């Protein structure tokens, strides 16, 4: 497991495209922070905060799905996974090593980029609220973690990078771009009395929506979700919301590892 983790880190550090993400994130976040330069303070949920969160919501899931799926699909395609199968390495150790290595490398690159962008903003005299900075940072980290897990699961089902790319783009398009439309289509066929319950339940199906929901509430923007979410908004304003998010994270992590491990074990036996 540790060898896989170290191998993933070394592989990421040797790739030039890895460092291009630093420039990408610095440019995107830097310009967005500078956009708010005329505001008296950077705190709470504002229009620019919503813009930044939406931009992260569009970019991070796609990148993480592709990176996560490619990390396994590439080894399937070039035969490296078959070679690894000859070593006394269990599939679950392989999966955990992949998840840990990918998450560590992506976390490092985003943390560095985020820090540089904040420094640019501070040098330009933009005031930042500590709560705002931490909320936005952990919002991005949550997206990185959950969609990397999805990417790893997708990679365990694919044999080529083309398959991994196709499935990753489809999942991203459905969960990020098509989700509101799909939600409205489903709700149109549900009795009015059940709409509130269905909305709250579907919130846990899409991790991107759940993370956005929680962090918008933490930034005092819960009123934008409407009356159907009033009871949930009141609950997530309490500290117990973090316990729910932690439990949700553990469950998703467990399911992702088990599914990937089971599928890879079956493929090793063929």
C-alpha positions, 0 to 999 in steps of 0.5 A: 500500500505504501509503495503504491502511495509513494509511486503515485506521488513520484509519478505526479511530481515527474509529470509536467502537466502536474505543475501546469495545474499550479498556474491554472489554479493561481490564474483562476483564483487570483483573478476571482479574488482580485474581482472582489477588490472593491468590496469592503470585506471578504466574508459571508456568502456573496455573489462573488463567493457563489461565482467562485464556488460554482467555478470550482464546482465545474472544474474540480470534479471533471479534473478529479474524475479524469485523474482518478480513472486514468490512474488505473486505466493507464495501468490496465492499458499498458499491462502494468496492472497485470505485472503488479498482479504477479506480486503479493499485493492485495487489490484492497492495498492497491486501491487504498494506495491509489486513493491516498497517493492521488488525494495527497498529490492533488491536495498539495497542488491545490493547497500551494495554488490556493496559498499563492492566490491568497498572497496575491490578494493580500498584496493587492490589499484585499481583506479576507475573512478567516472563516471565508478562506477556510470554508472555500478551501475545505469546499474544494478539498471535499470536491477533490476527495469525493470525485477522486473516489468516483474516478478510482471506481470508474478506473476499476471498471475500464480497460483503456483511457478512452473508456475512462475518459468517456465515462468520466465526462458522462458522470461529470455532465450528469452530476454537475451540468444535468443534475438540476434538470434531472431533479426537476424532471423527477419531481414533476412525477412525484406527489406534492406532499413528497417533494420535500422528502425526495429533495432532501434524500437526493441531496445525499446522492450527489456529493457535489450538491451536499458539500455545496449545501453545507458550506453555503449554510456555513457562510450564512447563505442558507436562505437561497435554497428556499422553503423546502430546505428550511428544516435541513438548513436549521440542522446544518447550522448546528455543529452536528452537521460536521458529524453527518458529513464525516459519517457520509465521507466514511460511508462513501469511502468504504463503498468506493474501496469495496466496489473497486477492490471487488472489481479488480480482484475479479479482473485479476483472476481472469 
